Amino acid sequence: MALWCAGKDLGEVLEGKNWGVPIFGTVKEAITNADVMIEYAGHTTVKAHTLIAISHGVHVVVGSSGMSADDFLEIESAAKEKSVGL
C-alpha cells in the first residue's frame, strides 16, 4: 500500500467498505500490539524491517530473499539477544 493510505482502513481503500483492517505507515506502528510479523516486502527492506521487529520483541517469519550471510548472522544475533523466534 502507498503511504497515502496510512491511517485508513484497507477495505475503504480497496472497495469503499470498512473491513476493520488498519493500514499503517511504518513497521514500528504496525507491530505495536503484534506477537509475530511476517516479512515479505523485498530484499531492499527485509533486514531493516526484521531488525525493527526484533528490537521490539516481536517474532519474525521472513519470506523475502536477497540477504547476505552477514545479514543473517546479524539478524540471528539480534533475535537471540531479544529471545525472539526467527
Distance bins in CASP14 RR format, pairs under 12 A and 6 or more apart:
PFRMAT RR
TARGET T0000
AUTHOR 0000-0000-0000
RMODE 2
METHOD distances of the structure
MODEL  1
1 7 0 0 0 0 0 1 0 0 0 0 0
1 8 0 0 0 0 1 0 0 0 0 0 0
1 9 0 0 0 0 0 1 0 0 0 0 0
1 10 1 0 0 1 0 0 0 0 0 0 0
1 11 0 0 0 0 0 1 0 0 0 0 0
1 12 0 0 0 0 0 1 0 0 0 0 0
1 13 1 0 0 1 0 0 0 0 0 0 0
1 14 0 0 0 0 1 0 0 0 0 0 0
1 21 0 0 0 0 0 1 0 0 0 0 0
1 22 0 0 0 0 0 1 0 0 0 0 0
1 23 1 0 1 0 0 0 0 0 0 0 0
1 24 0 0 0 0 1 0 0 0 0 0 0
1 25 0 0 0 0 1 0 0 0 0 0 0
1 30 0 0 0 0 0 1 0 0 0 0 0
1 41 0 0 0 0 0 1 0 0 0 0 0
2 8 0 0 0 0 0 1 0 0 0 0 0
2 13 0 0 0 0 1 0 0 0 0 0 0
2 23 0 0 0 0 1 0 0 0 0 0 0
2 25 0 0 0 0 1 0 0 0 0 0 0
3 23 0 0 0 0 1 0 0 0 0 0 0
3 24 0 0 0 0 0 1 0 0 0 0 0
3 25 1 0 1 0 0 0 0 0 0 0 0
3 26 0 0 0 0 1 0 0 0 0 0 0
3 29 0 0 0 0 0 1 0 0 0 0 0
4 13 0 0 0 0 1 0 0 0 0 0 0
4 23 0 0 0 0 1 0 0 0 0 0 0
4 25 0 0 0 0 1 0 0 0 0 0 0
5 11 0 0 0 0 0 1 0 0 0 0 0
5 12 0 0 0 0 1 0 0 0 0 0 0
5 13 1 0 1 0 0 0 0 0 0 0 0
5 14 0 0 0 0 1 0 0 0 0 0 0
5 21 0 0 0 0 0 1 0 0 0 0 0
5 22 0 0 0 0 1 0 0 0 0 0 0
5 23 1 0 1 0 0 0 0 0 0 0 0
5 24 0 0 0 0 1 0 0 0 0 0 0
5 25 0 0 0 0 1 0 0 0 0 0 0
6 13 0 0 0 0 0 1 0 0 0 0 0
6 22 0 0 0 0 1 0 0 0 0 0 0
6 23 1 0 1 0 0 0 0 0 0 0 0
6 24 1 0 0 1 0 0 0 0 0 0 0
6 25 1 1 0 0 0 0 0 0 0 0 0
6 26 0 0 0 0 1 0 0 0 0 0 0
6 27 0 0 0 0 0 1 0 0 0 0 0
6 29 1 0 0 1 0 0 0 0 0 0 0
6 30 0 0 0 0 1 0 0 0 0 0 0
7 13 0 0 0 0 1 0 0 0 0 0 0
7 20 0 0 0 0 0 1 0 0 0 0 0
7 21 0 0 0 0 0 1 0 0 0 0 0
7 22 1 0 0 1 0 0 0 0 0 0 0
7 23 1 0 1 0 0 0 0 0 0 0 0
7 24 1 0 0 1 0 0 0 0 0 0 0
7 25 1 0 0 1 0 0 0 0 0 0 0
7 26 0 0 0 0 0 1 0 0 0 0 0
7 29 0 0 0 0 1 0 0 0 0 0 0
7 30 0 0 0 0 0 1 0 0 0 0 0
8 14 0 0 0 0 0 1 0 0 0 0 0
8 16 0 0 0 0 1 0 0 0 0 0 0
8 18 0 0 0 0 1 0 0 0 0 0 0
8 19 0 0 0 0 0 1 0 0 0 0 0
8 20 0 0 0 0 0 1 0 0 0 0 0
8 21 0 0 0 0 1 0 0 0 0 0 0
8 22 1 0 0 1 0 0 0 0 0 0 0
8 23 1 0 1 0 0 0 0 0 0 0 0
8 24 0 0 0 0 0 1 0 0 0 0 0
8 25 0 0 0 0 0 1 0 0 0 0 0
9 15 0 0 0 0 0 1 0 0 0 0 0
9 16 0 0 0 0 1 0 0 0 0 0 0
9 17 0 0 0 0 1 0 0 0 0 0 0
9 18 1 0 1 0 0 0 0 0 0 0 0
9 19 1 0 0 1 0 0 0 0 0 0 0
9 20 1 0 1 0 0 0 0 0 0 0 0
9 21 1 0 0 1 0 0 0 0 0 0 0
9 22 1 0 0 1 0 0 0 0 0 0 0
9 23 1 0 0 1 0 0 0 0 0 0 0
9 24 0 0 0 0 0 1 0 0 0 0 0
10 16 0 0 0 0 0 1 0 0 0 0 0
10 17 0 0 0 0 1 0 0 0 0 0 0
10 18 0 0 0 0 1 0 0 0 0 0 0
10 19 1 0 1 0 0 0 0 0 0 0 0
10 20 1 0 0 1 0 0 0 0 0 0 0
10 21 1 0 1 0 0 0 0 0 0 0 0
10 22 1 0 0 1 0 0 0 0 0 0 0
10 23 1 0 1 0 0 0 0 0 0 0 0
10 24 0 0 0 0 0 1 0 0 0 0 0
11 17 1 0 1 0 0 0 0 0 0 0 0
11 18 1 0 0 1 0 0 0 0 0 0 0
11 19 1 0 1 0 0 0 0 0 0 0 0
11 20 1 0 0 1 0 0 0 0 0 0 0
11 21 1 0 0 1 0 0 0 0 0 0 0
11 22 0 0 0 0 0 1 0 0 0 0 0
11 23 0 0 0 0 1 0 0 0 0 0 0
12 18 1 0 1 0 0 0 0 0 0 0 0
12 19 1 0 0 1 0 0 0 0 0 0 0
12 20 0 0 0 0 1 0 0 0 0 0 0
12 21 0 0 0 0 1 0 0 0 0 0 0
12 22 0 0 0 0 0 1 0 0 0 0 0
12 23 0 0 0 0 1 0 0 0 0 0 0
13 19 0 0 0 0 1 0 0 0 0 0 0
13 20 0 0 0 0 0 1 0 0 0 0 0
13 21 0 0 0 0 1 0 0 0 0 0 0
13 22 0 0 0 0 0 1 0 0 0 0 0
13 23 1 0 0 1 0 0 0 0 0 0 0
14 20 0 0 0 0 0 1 0 0 0 0 0
14 21 0 0 0 0 1 0 0 0 0 0 0
14 23 0 0 0 0 0 1 0 0 0 0 0
15 21 0 0 0 0 0 1 0 0 0 0 0
21 30 0 0 0 0 0 1 0 0 0 0 0
22 29 0 0 0 0 1 0 0 0 0 0 0
22 30 0 0 0 0 1 0 0 0 0 0 0
22 32 0 0 0 0 0 1 0 0 0 0 0
22 33 0 0 0 0 0 1 0 0 0 0 0
23 29 0 0 0 0 1 0 0 0 0 0 0
23 30 0 0 0 0 1 0 0 0 0 0 0
24 30 1 1 0 0 0 0 0 0 0 0 0
24 31 0 0 0 0 1 0 0 0 0 0 0
24 32 0 0 0 0 1 0 0 0 0 0 0
24 33 0 0 0 0 0 1 0 0 0 0 0
24 34 0 0 0 0 0 1 0 0 0 0 0
24 37 0 0 0 0 0 1 0 0 0 0 0
25 31 0 0 0 0 0 1 0 0 0 0 0
25 32 0 0 0 0 0 1 0 0 0 0 0
26 32 0 0 0 0 0 1 0 0 0 0 0
26 45 0 0 0 0 0 1 0 0 0 0 0
26 48 0 0 0 0 0 1 0 0 0 0 0
26 49 0 0 0 0 1 0 0 0 0 0 0
26 52 0 0 0 0 1 0 0 0 0 0 0
26 53 0 0 0 0 0 1 0 0 0 0 0
26 56 0 0 0 0 0 1 0 0 0 0 0
27 34 0 0 0 0 1 0 0 0 0 0 0
27 37 1 0 0 1 0 0 0 0 0 0 0
27 38 0 0 0 0 0 1 0 0 0 0 0
27 39 0 0 0 0 1 0 0 0 0 0 0
27 41 0 0 0 0 1 0 0 0 0 0 0
27 45 0 0 0 0 1 0 0 0 0 0 0
27 46 0 0 0 0 0 1 0 0 0 0 0
27 47 0 0 0 0 0 1 0 0 0 0 0
27 48 0 0 0 0 1 0 0 0 0 0 0
27 49 1 0 1 0 0 0 0 0 0 0 0
27 50 0 0 0 0 1 0 0 0 0 0 0
27 51 0 0 0 0 1 0 0 0 0 0 0
27 52 1 0 1 0 0 0 0 0 0 0 0
27 53 1 0 0 1 0 0 0 0 0 0 0
27 54 0 0 0 0 0 1 0 0 0 0 0
27 55 0 0 0 0 0 1 0 0 0 0 0
27 56 0 0 0 0 1 0 0 0 0 0 0
27 58 0 0 0 0 1 0 0 0 0 0 0
27 60 0 0 0 0 0 1 0 0 0 0 0
28 34 0 0 0 0 0 1 0 0 0 0 0
28 37 0 0 0 0 0 1 0 0 0 0 0
28 48 0 0 0 0 0 1 0 0 0 0 0
28 49 0 0 0 0 1 0 0 0 0 0 0
28 51 0 0 0 0 0 1 0 0 0 0 0
28 52 1 0 1 0 0 0 0 0 0 0 0
28 53 0 0 0 0 1 0 0 0 0 0 0
28 55 0 0 0 0 1 0 0 0 0 0 0
28 56 1 0 0 1 0 0 0 0 0 0 0
28 57 0 0 0 0 0 1 0 0 0 0 0
28 58 0 0 0 0 0 1 0 0 0 0 0
29 37 0 0 0 0 0 1 0 0 0 0 0
29 52 0 0 0 0 0 1 0 0 0 0 0
29 56 0 0 0 0 0 1 0 0 0 0 0
30 36 0 0 0 0 0 1 0 0 0 0 0
30 37 1 0 0 1 0 0 0 0 0 0 0
30 38 0 0 0 0 0 1 0 0 0 0 0
30 39 0 0 0 0 0 1 0 0 0 0 0
30 41 0 0 0 0 0 1 0 0 0 0 0
30 49 0 0 0 0 1 0 0 0 0 0 0
30 52 0 0 0 0 1 0 0 0 0 0 0
30 53 0 0 0 0 1 0 0 0 0 0 0
30 56 0 0 0 0 0 1 0 0 0 0 0
30 58 0 0 0 0 1 0 0 0 0 0 0
31 37 1 0 1 0 0 0 0 0 0 0 0
31 38 0 0 0 0 0 1 0 0 0 0 0
31 39 0 0 0 0 0 1 0 0 0 0 0
31 49 0 0 0 0 1 0 0 0 0 0 0
31 50 0 0 0 0 0 1 0 0 0 0 0
31 51 0 0 0 0 0 1 0 0 0 0 0
31 52 1 0 0 1 0 0 0 0 0 0 0
31 53 1 0 1 0 0 0 0 0 0 0 0
31 54 0 0 0 0 0 1 0 0 0 0 0
31 55 0 0 0 0 1 0 0 0 0 0 0
31 56 1 0 1 0 0 0 0 0 0 0 0
31 57 0 0 0 0 1 0 0 0 0 0 0
31 58 1 0 1 0 0 0 0 0 0 0 0
31 59 0 0 0 0 0 1 0 0 0 0 0
31 60 0 0 0 0 1 0 0 0 0 0 0
31 84 0 0 0 0 0 1 0 0 0 0 0
32 52 0 0 0 0 0 1 0 0 0 0 0
32 53 0 0 0 0 0 1 0 0 0 0 0
32 56 0 0 0 0 1 0 0 0 0 0 0
32 57 0 0 0 0 0 1 0 0 0 0 0
32 58 0 0 0 0 1 0 0 0 0 0 0
33 56 0 0 0 0 0 1 0 0 0 0 0
33 58 0 0 0 0 1 0 0 0 0 0 0
34 52 0 0 0 0 0 1 0 0 0 0 0
34 53 1 0 0 1 0 0 0 0 0 0 0
34 56 0 0 0 0 1 0 0 0 0 0 0
34 57 0 0 0 0 1 0 0 0 0 0 0
34 58 1 0 1 0 0 0 0 0 0 0 0
34 59 0 0 0 0 1 0 0 0 0 0 0
34 60 0 0 0 0 1 0 0 0 0 0 0
34 61 0 0 0 0 0 1 0 0 0 0 0
34 84 0 0 0 0 0 1 0 0 0 0 0
35 53 0 0 0 0 0 1 0 0 0 0 0
35 56 0 0 0 0 0 1 0 0 0 0 0
35 57 0 0 0 0 1 0 0 0 0 0 0
35 58 1 0 0 1 0 0 0 0 0 0 0
35 59 1 0 0 1 0 0 0 0 0 0 0
35 60 0 0 0 0 0 1 0 0 0 0 0
35 61 0 0 0 0 0 1 0 0 0 0 0
35 84 0 0 0 0 1 0 0 0 0 0 0
35 85 0 0 0 0 0 1 0 0 0 0 0
36 53 0 0 0 0 1 0 0 0 0 0 0
36 54 0 0 0 0 0 1 0 0 0 0 0
36 56 0 0 0 0 0 1 0 0 0 0 0
36 57 0 0 0 0 0 1 0 0 0 0 0
36 58 1 0 0 1 0 0 0 0 0 0 0
36 59 1 0 1 0 0 0 0 0 0 0 0
36 60 1 0 0 1 0 0 0 0 0 0 0
36 61 1 0 0 1 0 0 0 0 0 0 0
36 62 0 0 0 0 0 1 0 0 0 0 0
36 84 0 0 0 0 1 0 0 0 0 0 0
36 85 0 0 0 0 1 0 0 0 0 0 0
36 86 0 0 0 0 0 1 0 0 0 0 0
37 46 0 0 0 0 0 1 0 0 0 0 0
37 49 1 0 0 1 0 0 0 0 0 0 0
37 50 1 0 0 1 0 0 0 0 0 0 0
37 51 0 0 0 0 0 1 0 0 0 0 0
37 52 0 0 0 0 1 0 0 0 0 0 0
37 53 1 0 1 0 0 0 0 0 0 0 0
37 54 0 0 0 0 1 0 0 0 0 0 0
37 55 0 0 0 0 0 1 0 0 0 0 0
37 56 0 0 0 0 1 0 0 0 0 0 0
37 57 0 0 0 0 1 0 0 0 0 0 0
37 58 1 0 1 0 0 0 0 0 0 0 0
37 59 1 0 0 1 0 0 0 0 0 0 0
37 60 1 0 1 0 0 0 0 0 0 0 0
37 61 1 0 0 1 0 0 0 0 0 0 0
37 62 0 0 0 0 1 0 0 0 0 0 0
37 63 0 0 0 0 0 1 0 0 0 0 0
37 64 0 0 0 0 0 1 0 0 0 0 0
37 84 0 0 0 0 1 0 0 0 0 0 0
37 85 0 0 0 0 0 1 0 0 0 0 0
37 86 0 0 0 0 0 1 0 0 0 0 0
38 46 0 0 0 0 0 1 0 0 0 0 0
38 49 0 0 0 0 0 1 0 0 0 0 0
38 50 0 0 0 0 0 1 0 0 0 0 0
38 53 0 0 0 0 1 0 0 0 0 0 0
38 58 0 0 0 0 0 1 0 0 0 0 0
38 59 0 0 0 0 1 0 0 0 0 0 0
38 60 1 0 0 1 0 0 0 0 0 0 0
38 61 1 0 1 0 0 0 0 0 0 0 0
38 62 0 0 0 0 1 0 0 0 0 0 0
38 63 1 0 0 1 0 0 0 0 0 0 0
38 64 0 0 0 0 1 0 0 0 0 0 0
38 86 0 0 0 0 0 1 0 0 0 0 0
39 45 0 0 0 0 1 0 0 0 0 0 0
39 46 1 0 1 0 0 0 0 0 0 0 0
39 47 0 0 0 0 1 0 0 0 0 0 0
39 48 0 0 0 0 1 0 0 0 0 0 0
39 49 1 0 1 0 0 0 0 0 0 0 0
39 50 1 0 1 0 0 0 0 0 0 0 0
39 51 0 0 0 0 0 1 0 0 0 0 0
39 52 0 0 0 0 1 0 0 0 0 0 0
39 53 1 0 0 1 0 0 0 0 0 0 0
39 54 0 0 0 0 0 1 0 0 0 0 0
39 58 0 0 0 0 0 1 0 0 0 0 0
39 59 0 0 0 0 0 1 0 0 0 0 0
39 60 1 0 1 0 0 0 0 0 0 0 0
39 61 1 0 0 1 0 0 0 0 0 0 0
39 62 1 0 1 0 0 0 0 0 0 0 0
39 63 1 0 0 1 0 0 0 0 0 0 0
39 64 1 0 1 0 0 0 0 0 0 0 0
39 65 0 0 0 0 0 1 0 0 0 0 0
39 67 0 0 0 0 0 1 0 0 0 0 0
39 75 0 0 0 0 0 1 0 0 0 0 0
39 86 0 0 0 0 0 1 0 0 0 0 0
40 46 0 0 0 0 1 0 0 0 0 0 0
40 49 0 0 0 0 1 0 0 0 0 0 0
40 50 0 0 0 0 0 1 0 0 0 0 0
40 60 0 0 0 0 0 1 0 0 0 0 0
40 61 0 0 0 0 1 0 0 0 0 0 0
40 62 1 0 0 1 0 0 0 0 0 0 0
40 63 1 0 1 0 0 0 0 0 0 0 0
40 64 1 0 1 0 0 0 0 0 0 0 0
40 65 0 0 0 0 1 0 0 0 0 0 0
41 47 0 0 0 0 0 1 0 0 0 0 0
41 48 0 0 0 0 1 0 0 0 0 0 0
41 49 1 0 0 1 0 0 0 0 0 0 0
41 50 0 0 0 0 1 0 0 0 0 0 0
41 52 0 0 0 0 0 1 0 0 0 0 0
41 53 0 0 0 0 0 1 0 0 0 0 0
41 60 0 0 0 0 0 1 0 0 0 0 0
41 62 0 0 0 0 0 1 0 0 0 0 0
41 63 0 0 0 0 1 0 0 0 0 0 0
41 64 1 0 0 1 0 0 0 0 0 0 0
41 65 0 0 0 0 0 1 0 0 0 0 0
41 66 0 0 0 0 0 1 0 0 0 0 0
42 48 0 0 0 0 0 1 0 0 0 0 0
42 49 0 0 0 0 1 0 0 0 0 0 0
42 50 0 0 0 0 0 1 0 0 0 0 0
42 62 0 0 0 0 1 0 0 0 0 0 0
42 63 0 0 0 0 1 0 0 0 0 0 0
42 64 1 0 1 0 0 0 0 0 0 0 0
42 65 1 0 0 1 0 0 0 0 0 0 0
42 66 1 0 0 1 0 0 0 0 0 0 0
42 67 0 0 0 0 1 0 0 0 0 0 0
43 49 0 0 0 0 0 1 0 0 0 0 0
43 50 0 0 0 0 0 1 0 0 0 0 0
43 62 0 0 0 0 0 1 0 0 0 0 0
43 63 0 0 0 0 0 1 0 0 0 0 0
43 64 1 0 1 0 0 0 0 0 0 0 0
43 65 1 0 0 1 0 0 0 0 0 0 0
43 66 1 1 0 0 0 0 0 0 0 0 0
43 67 1 0 0 1 0 0 0 0 0 0 0
43 68 0 0 0 0 1 0 0 0 0 0 0
43 71 0 0 0 0 1 0 0 0 0 0 0
44 64 0 0 0 0 1 0 0 0 0 0 0
44 65 0 0 0 0 0 1 0 0 0 0 0
44 66 0 0 0 0 1 0 0 0 0 0 0
44 67 0 0 0 0 0 1 0 0 0 0 0
44 71 0 0 0 0 0 1 0 0 0 0 0
45 51 0 0 0 0 0 1 0 0 0 0 0
45 52 0 0 0 0 1 0 0 0 0 0 0
45 53 0 0 0 0 0 1 0 0 0 0 0
45 62 0 0 0 0 0 1 0 0 0 0 0
45 64 0 0 0 0 1 0 0 0 0 0 0
45 66 0 0 0 0 0 1 0 0 0 0 0
45 67 0 0 0 0 0 1 0 0 0 0 0
45 71 0 0 0 0 0 1 0 0 0 0 0
46 52 0 0 0 0 0 1 0 0 0 0 0
46 53 0 0 0 0 0 1 0 0 0 0 0
46 60 0 0 0 0 1 0 0 0 0 0 0
46 61 0 0 0 0 0 1 0 0 0 0 0
46 62 1 0 0 1 0 0 0 0 0 0 0
46 63 1 0 0 1 0 0 0 0 0 0 0
46 64 1 1 0 0 0 0 0 0 0 0 0
46 65 0 0 0 0 1 0 0 0 0 0 0
46 66 1 0 0 1 0 0 0 0 0 0 0
46 67 1 0 0 1 0 0 0 0 0 0 0
46 68 0 0 0 0 0 1 0 0 0 0 0
46 71 0 0 0 0 1 0 0 0 0 0 0
46 72 0 0 0 0 0 1 0 0 0 0 0
46 75 0 0 0 0 1 0 0 0 0 0 0
46 86 0 0 0 0 0 1 0 0 0 0 0
47 53 0 0 0 0 0 1 0 0 0 0 0
47 54 0 0 0 0 0 1 0 0 0 0 0
47 60 0 0 0 0 0 1 0 0 0 0 0
47 62 0 0 0 0 1 0 0 0 0 0 0
47 64 0 0 0 0 1 0 0 0 0 0 0
47 65 0 0 0 0 0 1 0 0 0 0 0
47 66 0 0 0 0 1 0 0 0 0 0 0
47 67 1 0 1 0 0 0 0 0 0 0 0
47 68 0 0 0 0 1 0 0 0 0 0 0
47 70 0 0 0 0 1 0 0 0 0 0 0
47 71 1 0 1 0 0 0 0 0 0 0 0
47 72 0 0 0 0 1 0 0 0 0 0 0
47 73 0 0 0 0 0 1 0 0 0 0 0
47 74 1 0 0 1 0 0 0 0 0 0 0
47 75 1 0 0 1 0 0 0 0 0 0 0
47 76 0 0 0 0 0 1 0 0 0 0 0
47 78 0 0 0 0 0 1 0 0 0 0 0
48 54 0 0 0 0 0 1 0 0 0 0 0
48 55 0 0 0 0 0 1 0 0 0 0 0
48 60 0 0 0 0 0 1 0 0 0 0 0
48 64 0 0 0 0 0 1 0 0 0 0 0
48 67 0 0 0 0 0 1 0 0 0 0 0
48 71 0 0 0 0 0 1 0 0 0 0 0
48 74 0 0 0 0 0 1 0 0 0 0 0
48 75 0 0 0 0 0 1 0 0 0 0 0
48 78 0 0 0 0 0 1 0 0 0 0 0
49 55 0 0 0 0 0 1 0 0 0 0 0
49 56 0 0 0 0 0 1 0 0 0 0 0
49 58 0 0 0 0 0 1 0 0 0 0 0
49 60 0 0 0 0 1 0 0 0 0 0 0
49 61 0 0 0 0 0 1 0 0 0 0 0
49 62 0 0 0 0 1 0 0 0 0 0 0
49 63 0 0 0 0 0 1 0 0 0 0 0
49 64 0 0 0 0 1 0 0 0 0 0 0
49 67 0 0 0 0 0 1 0 0 0 0 0
49 75 0 0 0 0 0 1 0 0 0 0 0
50 56 0 0 0 0 0 1 0 0 0 0 0
50 57 0 0 0 0 0 1 0 0 0 0 0
50 58 0 0 0 0 1 0 0 0 0 0 0
50 59 0 0 0 0 0 1 0 0 0 0 0
50 60 1 0 1 0 0 0 0 0 0 0 0
50 61 0 0 0 0 1 0 0 0 0 0 0
50 62 1 0 0 1 0 0 0 0 0 0 0
50 63 0 0 0 0 1 0 0 0 0 0 0
50 64 0 0 0 0 1 0 0 0 0 0 0
50 67 0 0 0 0 1 0 0 0 0 0 0
50 71 0 0 0 0 1 0 0 0 0 0 0
50 72 0 0 0 0 1 0 0 0 0 0 0
50 74 0 0 0 0 1 0 0 0 0 0 0
50 75 1 0 1 0 0 0 0 0 0 0 0
50 76 0 0 0 0 0 1 0 0 0 0 0
50 78 0 0 0 0 1 0 0 0 0 0 0
50 79 0 0 0 0 1 0 0 0 0 0 0
50 82 0 0 0 0 0 1 0 0 0 0 0
50 84 0 0 0 0 0 1 0 0 0 0 0
50 85 0 0 0 0 0 1 0 0 0 0 0
50 86 1 0 0 1 0 0 0 0 0 0 0
51 57 0 0 0 0 0 1 0 0 0 0 0
51 58 0 0 0 0 0 1 0 0 0 0 0
51 60 0 0 0 0 1 0 0 0 0 0 0
51 62 0 0 0 0 0 1 0 0 0 0 0
51 67 0 0 0 0 0 1 0 0 0 0 0
51 71 0 0 0 0 1 0 0 0 0 0 0
51 72 0 0 0 0 0 1 0 0 0 0 0
51 74 1 0 0 1 0 0 0 0 0 0 0
51 75 1 0 0 1 0 0 0 0 0 0 0
51 76 0 0 0 0 0 1 0 0 0 0 0
51 77 0 0 0 0 0 1 0 0 0 0 0
51 78 1 0 1 0 0 0 0 0 0 0 0
51 79 0 0 0 0 1 0 0 0 0 0 0
51 81 0 0 0 0 0 1 0 0 0 0 0
51 82 0 0 0 0 0 1 0 0 0 0 0
51 84 0 0 0 0 0 1 0 0 0 0 0
51 86 0 0 0 0 0 1 0 0 0 0 0
52 58 0 0 0 0 1 0 0 0 0 0 0
52 60 0 0 0 0 1 0 0 0 0 0 0
52 75 0 0 0 0 0 1 0 0 0 0 0
52 78 0 0 0 0 0 1 0 0 0 0 0
52 82 0 0 0 0 0 1 0 0 0 0 0
53 59 1 0 0 1 0 0 0 0 0 0 0
53 60 1 0 1 0 0 0 0 0 0 0 0
53 61 0 0 0 0 1 0 0 0 0 0 0
53 62 0 0 0 0 1 0 0 0 0 0 0
53 75 0 0 0 0 0 1 0 0 0 0 0
53 78 0 0 0 0 1 0 0 0 0 0 0
53 79 0 0 0 0 1 0 0 0 0 0 0
53 82 0 0 0 0 1 0 0 0 0 0 0
53 84 1 0 0 1 0 0 0 0 0 0 0
53 85 0 0 0 0 0 1 0 0 0 0 0
53 86 0 0 0 0 1 0 0 0 0 0 0
54 60 1 0 0 1 0 0 0 0 0 0 0
54 62 0 0 0 0 0 1 0 0 0 0 0
54 74 0 0 0 0 0 1 0 0 0 0 0
54 75 1 0 0 1 0 0 0 0 0 0 0
54 76 0 0 0 0 1 0 0 0 0 0 0
54 77 0 0 0 0 1 0 0 0 0 0 0
54 78 1 0 1 0 0 0 0 0 0 0 0
54 79 1 0 1 0 0 0 0 0 0 0 0
54 80 0 0 0 0 1 0 0 0 0 0 0
54 81 0 0 0 0 1 0 0 0 0 0 0
54 82 1 0 1 0 0 0 0 0 0 0 0
54 83 0 0 0 0 1 0 0 0 0 0 0
54 84 1 0 1 0 0 0 0 0 0 0 0
54 85 0 0 0 0 1 0 0 0 0 0 0
54 86 1 0 0 1 0 0 0 0 0 0 0
55 75 0 0 0 0 0 1 0 0 0 0 0
55 78 1 0 0 1 0 0 0 0 0 0 0
55 79 0 0 0 0 0 1 0 0 0 0 0
55 81 0 0 0 0 1 0 0 0 0 0 0
55 82 1 0 0 1 0 0 0 0 0 0 0
55 84 0 0 0 0 1 0 0 0 0 0 0
56 78 0 0 0 0 0 1 0 0 0 0 0
56 82 0 0 0 0 1 0 0 0 0 0 0
56 84 0 0 0 0 1 0 0 0 0 0 0
57 78 0 0 0 0 1 0 0 0 0 0 0
57 79 0 0 0 0 1 0 0 0 0 0 0
57 81 0 0 0 0 0 1 0 0 0 0 0
57 82 1 0 1 0 0 0 0 0 0 0 0
57 83 0 0 0 0 1 0 0 0 0 0 0
57 84 1 0 1 0 0 0 0 0 0 0 0
57 85 0 0 0 0 1 0 0 0 0 0 0
57 86 0 0 0 0 0 1 0 0 0 0 0
58 78 0 0 0 0 0 1 0 0 0 0 0
58 79 0 0 0 0 0 1 0 0 0 0 0
58 82 0 0 0 0 1 0 0 0 0 0 0
58 83 0 0 0 0 0 1 0 0 0 0 0
58 84 1 0 0 1 0 0 0 0 0 0 0
58 85 0 0 0 0 1 0 0 0 0 0 0
58 86 0 0 0 0 0 1 0 0 0 0 0
59 79 0 0 0 0 1 0 0 0 0 0 0
59 82 0 0 0 0 1 0 0 0 0 0 0
59 83 0 0 0 0 1 0 0 0 0 0 0
59 84 1 0 1 0 0 0 0 0 0 0 0
59 85 1 0 1 0 0 0 0 0 0 0 0
59 86 1 0 0 1 0 0 0 0 0 0 0
60 75 0 0 0 0 1 0 0 0 0 0 0
60 76 0 0 0 0 0 1 0 0 0 0 0
60 78 0 0 0 0 1 0 0 0 0 0 0
60 79 1 0 0 1 0 0 0 0 0 0 0
60 82 0 0 0 0 0 1 0 0 0 0 0
60 84 1 0 0 1 0 0 0 0 0 0 0
60 85 1 0 0 1 0 0 0 0 0 0 0
60 86 1 0 1 0 0 0 0 0 0 0 0
61 79 0 0 0 0 0 1 0 0 0 0 0
61 84 0 0 0 0 0 1 0 0 0 0 0
61 85 0 0 0 0 1 0 0 0 0 0 0
61 86 0 0 0 0 1 0 0 0 0 0 0
62 71 0 0 0 0 0 1 0 0 0 0 0
62 72 0 0 0 0 1 0 0 0 0 0 0
62 75 1 0 0 1 0 0 0 0 0 0 0
62 76 0 0 0 0 0 1 0 0 0 0 0
62 79 0 0 0 0 0 1 0 0 0 0 0
62 85 0 0 0 0 0 1 0 0 0 0 0
62 86 1 0 0 1 0 0 0 0 0 0 0
63 86 0 0 0 0 0 1 0 0 0 0 0
64 71 0 0 0 0 0 1 0 0 0 0 0
64 72 0 0 0 0 0 1 0 0 0 0 0
64 75 0 0 0 0 0 1 0 0 0 0 0
65 71 0 0 0 0 0 1 0 0 0 0 0
65 72 0 0 0 0 0 1 0 0 0 0 0
66 72 0 0 0 0 0 1 0 0 0 0 0
67 73 0 0 0 0 1 0 0 0 0 0 0
67 74 0 0 0 0 1 0 0 0 0 0 0
67 75 1 0 0 1 0 0 0 0 0 0 0
67 76 0 0 0 0 0 1 0 0 0 0 0
67 86 0 0 0 0 0 1 0 0 0 0 0
68 74 0 0 0 0 1 0 0 0 0 0 0
68 75 0 0 0 0 0 1 0 0 0 0 0
69 75 0 0 0 0 0 1 0 0 0 0 0
69 76 0 0 0 0 0 1 0 0 0 0 0
70 76 0 0 0 0 0 1 0 0 0 0 0
70 77 0 0 0 0 0 1 0 0 0 0 0
71 77 0 0 0 0 0 1 0 0 0 0 0
71 78 0 0 0 0 0 1 0 0 0 0 0
72 78 0 0 0 0 0 1 0 0 0 0 0
72 79 0 0 0 0 0 1 0 0 0 0 0
72 86 0 0 0 0 1 0 0 0 0 0 0
73 79 0 0 0 0 0 1 0 0 0 0 0
73 80 0 0 0 0 0 1 0 0 0 0 0
73 86 0 0 0 0 0 1 0 0 0 0 0
74 80 0 0 0 0 0 1 0 0 0 0 0
74 81 0 0 0 0 0 1 0 0 0 0 0
74 86 0 0 0 0 0 1 0 0 0 0 0
75 81 0 0 0 0 0 1 0 0 0 0 0
75 82 0 0 0 0 0 1 0 0 0 0 0
75 84 0 0 0 0 0 1 0 0 0 0 0
75 85 0 0 0 0 0 1 0 0 0 0 0
75 86 1 0 0 1 0 0 0 0 0 0 0
76 82 0 0 0 0 0 1 0 0 0 0 0
76 84 0 0 0 0 0 1 0 0 0 0 0
76 85 0 0 0 0 1 0 0 0 0 0 0
76 86 1 0 0 1 0 0 0 0 0 0 0
77 84 0 0 0 0 0 1 0 0 0 0 0
77 86 0 0 0 0 0 1 0 0 0 0 0
78 84 0 0 0 0 1 0 0 0 0 0 0
78 85 0 0 0 0 0 1 0 0 0 0 0
78 86 0 0 0 0 1 0 0 0 0 0 0
79 85 1 0 1 0 0 0 0 0 0 0 0
79 86 1 0 1 0 0 0 0 0 0 0 0
80 86 0 0 0 0 1 0 0 0 0 0 0
END
